[in-house]
Amino acid sequence: MVNYAILTWLVPYIGAVLALVFSKLERVRDVIAALALFISALLSTIVLQEVISSSEGVIHVSYPWISTFGVTFGVYVDSLAAFMAFIVAWLSFLIGVYSLKYMEGDPGLTRYWFFFDFFVGSMLLLVLADNLILMFMGWEGTGLASYALIGHWYTDKDEKCVGDVGRKALGVPMWFSPSHSGLRAIVFTRLGDVGFIAAIGAIYYFTGTLSIPALAENVAGWAGPLAKAGVLFPFLLVFSLGAMAKSAQFPFHEWLVTAMTGPTPVSALIHAATMVKAGVYFLLRFSPIFMLAAHSVPGAAPQVHAYFSAIALIGGFTAFFMATQALVARELKLILAFSTASQLGYMFLALGSAGLIAEFPMGFLAGFSHLMSHAIFKASLFLAAGAIIHAVESKYIDDMGGLSSFMKATFLAMSIAALSLAGVPPLMGFWSKDTIIEVAKESEMFLPFFFGVVTAALTAFYSTRMVVRTFLYEKSHNVEHLEKEHELHEAHPLMLVPYLVLALISLIGGLVWPIYGPELLSEMVKSVLGIEEVFHPEIHLDIGLLATSLVMVFLGIGIAWILYQTGSGRSAVISITENPVGKALYNFLYDRWYLNSIYYIVIVGGFAALSRGIFKYFDSLIVDGFYHKFIPWITERFSTLGFKYFETEVIDDTYHDRVVRMFKAFGSAVRKVQTGLVNQYLVMFFLGLMLILLYLLWVG
């Protein structure tokens, strides 16, 4: 049974390889890739059943791998990992089925299926890994796959861009091509991963192990020295930077907005099942361990408390901040992208608040249950959006309207999913969102709680606006044209069934939640690593908080309905956008609070200016000046001086004058000896002979 857990993440990788092997057999390739996802989903179900039914509630198996560092190759499946893998695998399979029709005829399908299955395998690997190295491999695998899939249409045609082509804010272009968006995704997320890597190194330094269960068992080994040094708070923030970047929390949010350049199934995969959920899963996995440190390590509690406060504040602000941008977005998928980042902020708010309340498991389950409900209704919304965009041949809601009479099933699915997103009872989104707001209230942090409540109204507003503008608004000229051409139609069953099923699950799940919710939540928290106490959750509603939440939700729905579904409201919208103040506010929100422009001006432009300065004052003056000016100049000076004082005066004078004069003098001296007188030769002969004899007598 244990091997099923390994196969759960391994099978999608095998499917990715087989997609390459059968690249020439297109239909076989597609079916095999989708079949691998189905097998993985079945295996995840078996693993979940085993975890729930076992007395220990944990599957842990490992094999020796990198013995030098004590790193194993294995899986650790507690109730958190089991439920997460189950959600990821089944959603990925449904999105894969949708892809069979949606991506039909695409010239890059082999590449698409390879990275699609690779994406799912990497996500499941990071969920099921029993050590930080394997988890990080899956973590980086999702990043690589997202880069490839977001930039899938790398030819960068205008219709594949996100944003209005030609629009600028503060002089910075606000439209992004697929290749640019893919690059943004990998750069933004890698910035956070630097912190993740640094924390892994620090943990290994203190404990000598990278096993995730060992981190909980020996929490004092790494948290103790850090708490004693007063750096546990910054360490936890650095450790979580990868999660914040992956889940597009402020200020790492920008990559998720422009990730909409990928095919719609990729958007659904990233926003519902993989990638962005990895950051939330990180907090779900490690926040209980952080709480253990707060309870068992001297001096750690204040620093851990500060960390959870920071996470709650970041999450609450991100939820509000991203929701404001969805209010005015014109691209259907972009509205959903802003919504995803906002809902991820809710999850961070829940998990941050969890560390500040008496019952940590309650906040933990608030975040986990919202992850689950959001995954279901957001996958449905994205897949339905893809069908709509395909039908109207435009990504803008301005080119839609009146589609309810042409796409009745899609209208039903999207309405249910949007109401769940808005938090309308009794849908699943209502239960999970209200639990988060309740936990935020109990944390006694006013600002995150305020953000959570206000965002409920904003979410209801943009959800209603999206559905009304798409299905109930007056028909656009584009829709009227397509109607005349008889080109408007419901989606193909392979596309329709997945998002309709997901919408119905969101509805049915919400209806039965008061009955079966406590049991499900109990199973979800039963054997989570780091949560030692037994927790029996209950479904209860704070009447005052419920009333406040529902007032905000229906206020948002009501205002959106009046503004976009009544003639006077539509006139008011036009008047507001034409008013100087209203237009300025609209542009401020539409251009994403100008933060993207500021990033490019300050960071990209700043580094470009720094590079130019380095080129001008260091590379040109120092490097080029040294190599191309100073070295030639000093060489020339040495050559000139050498020629003048050495070659001319030493070499030339020695060879051409001194040596000649020496030999001439020697020759003259020798010639003087050759007098031609025999008497002188005899005297010199006998003198020489005598000298030789004296030498022989001396040495003898």
C-alpha positions, 0 to 999 in steps of 0.5 A: 500500500505504501508504494501507491503513495510514490506512484501517485507522483511518479505516474504523471512523470511517466505520462510526461515521458510517454507524451514525448515517446508517442509524439508522432501518434497524436491521439495516442499521446493525448489519451496516454497523457490524460490516462496518466492523470487518471491513474494518479487520481485513482492512486491518490484515492487509495492513499487517502483511504489508507490514511483515513482507515489506518490507526496511525493515520500516516504513511511514511516510507523512505529509501537511502539516497544521498547518504553524505547528507542523510537525505532519503528518497521517500514520502510522508503522507499524513491527513494533510498530504493525503487530502491535498494530493487527492484534490490536486490529482482529481482536479488535474485529471478533470482539467486534463480531460477539458484539455483534450478538446480545448487544445485540439489542433494546437501545434505545440501539443507534445510540449503542452502535454509533457509540461502539463503532466510534469507540472502535476507530478511536481506538485504531487511530489512537493506535497508527498515528499518526506524531506526538504530536498525532494520537496524543493525539487517538486517546488522548482519543478512546478516553477519550470512547468509554469514558465513553459506553459504560461509561455506556451504560445511563445510566438507572442501574437497580440491576441495571446497577450494579456492587457490592452495592447498599446496601453501604458501607465506612467510610461510603462507598457501594460500588455505582456506577451506569453514569453514575457509573462513566462519569464516574469513568473519564473523571476518573481517566484525565484526571488522568494525561492532564494529565501527558501534555499537559505532557510534549508541551509540553516536548518541543515546547519543546526540539525544535520537533517532535512527530514520534515518529520525530524523538524517537528521531532527536534524543533528545539534543535533549530528553533532554539539557537535562532530564538536565543539569538533573537532571529527566529522571526526574520528566519521564519519570514525568510523561510516563507518567502518562497511560499509568499512568492508562489502564492502571489502575496503582496509584493510578489503578486504581479506574476500571477496577473500576467500568467493569463497568457497561457492556455485556459486549462493552464490557468485553471491548473495554476489557479486551482490545483498547482503552483499557487496552492503550493505556497498555501500548502507550505504554510499548512505543512510548516505552521503547526511545526512553528507553533510547536516551537512557540510552545516548547522553545524558550523565548520563541513564542513572541517571535513566532507570534510576530511571524503569524501577525505578519502573515495575517496582515500580508494575507488580509491586505493582499485579499483587499488589494487584489479584489479592488483590481478585479472591480474594473478588469475587462478581461474575463480571465484577468478578473479570475486572476485577481480573484485568485490572488485575493482568495489566496490572501484569505488563506494566508489570513486564516493561517496567520490568524491561526497562530494567534488564537487559542485553538490553532487547528480551527484556523488551520482548518479554515485555511485548508477548507478554503483551499479545497473549496476555492480549488473546486469553484475556481477550476470551474470558473476558469474552465467555463471562462475558456469555453466562453472565450472560445465561443465569442472569440474574445477575452474581453467582457465588452465583447460578450453579453446575452450569452445565457440564451446560447450557453445555458449549461455554462451559465448555470455552472458559472453562476453557481461557481461565482456565487460560491466565490462570492460567499453566498450560502449555502455554497461551499465558498460561504462556509470556508470564507466565513470561518476565515473571517471568524478566525480573523476576528478571534485573532484580535487584529483589527486591520486584517479582520477589516480587510477580510470583511470589506473584501467579502463585499468586493468579491461579491461585487466583481463576481456579480459584475462578471456574470452579469456582463457575460451572460445577462448584459445586453448583447455586444456587437460581437455577439450579435454578429456571431449570432447572425453567423450561427457560430454561438454554441455550447461547449463540447461535452469534454469541456462542459462536463468537467466545469459543470461537475465541479460547479455542482460539487460546490453546490452539493458540498455546501448543502451537506456541509453542516451535516458532513463538514465536521466529520470531514474536518476531523479527518483532515486534521486527525494526523497532521504533523505538528498538531498533537492535540485531538481536535473535534471541529464543529460547524457553528455560526457567530450570529453578529459576524454572520449578519455582518458578512451577509450584509457585505455580500448582498450589498456587493451583489446588489450594487453590481446588479443595479449598476450593470443590469439596470438602465439607470445603473449603466448610465451611472457607470458611464458618468462615473468613468467620465468624471475626472475623479472617477476616471482617475480612480478607474485608471488607478485600479485598472493599472493595478495601483501603478505598482507594476509600473513602479516595479519597472521604473524603480527596479528594472529601470533602476538596475538598467541605470545602474548597469549603464552607470557601471558600463560608463564609469567602471567598464568604460573608464576602468576596465576599457580604460585600463585594457584599451588605453592604459596598457597600450599607453604604458606599453608604448612608453616602455617601448619608446624608453626601451628603444631610446635607452636600451635598444639604441644606447645598449643594444645598437651601441654595443653590437655596432660600436663597442664590439667592433672597436674591441675586435679592432683593438684586439686585431691591432694588438695582435698585428703588432706582435707579428713584426716579422723579426725572427729574433723576437719570435725566438725570444717569445718562444723561449719565454713561453717554454719557460713559463710552461716549465715553471708551471709544471714544476709548480704543480708537480 
